[in-house]
Amino acid sequence: MVNENPEETMTFGELLTLIADQQRRLTALESAFSALSFCLDEKASGLLIQSLRLEAQNQDRDENMQQHFARLAEHLEQRLAVVNISPSQ
């Protein structure tokens, strides 16, 4: 296959570098989103988790995306449980 725009051609190494950079950016966004959950009160956190669980059941999304929503909801729920544990318990 001949590329008509050689200036847009990417080497395999460049592609791997781009993918790694995108993975780092996604990790940063996930961390930021999780940290923002600490700014929510318990009711808002519960609503967020419920919304994420609904997205995990959304048939318009592919199975992988549904699993990602479910994992994020579970992760936030676990973080919320850790924050709600008081030192006296």
HELIX and SHEET records of a PDB file:
HELIX    1   1 PRO A    6  GLU A    8  5                                   3    
HELIX    2   2 PHE A   12  LEU A   36  1                                  25    
HELIX    3   3 SER A   37  CYS A   39  5                                   3    
HELIX    4   4 GLU A   42  ALA A   56  1                                  15    
HELIX    5   5 GLU A   63  ASN A   84  1                                  22    
END                                                                             
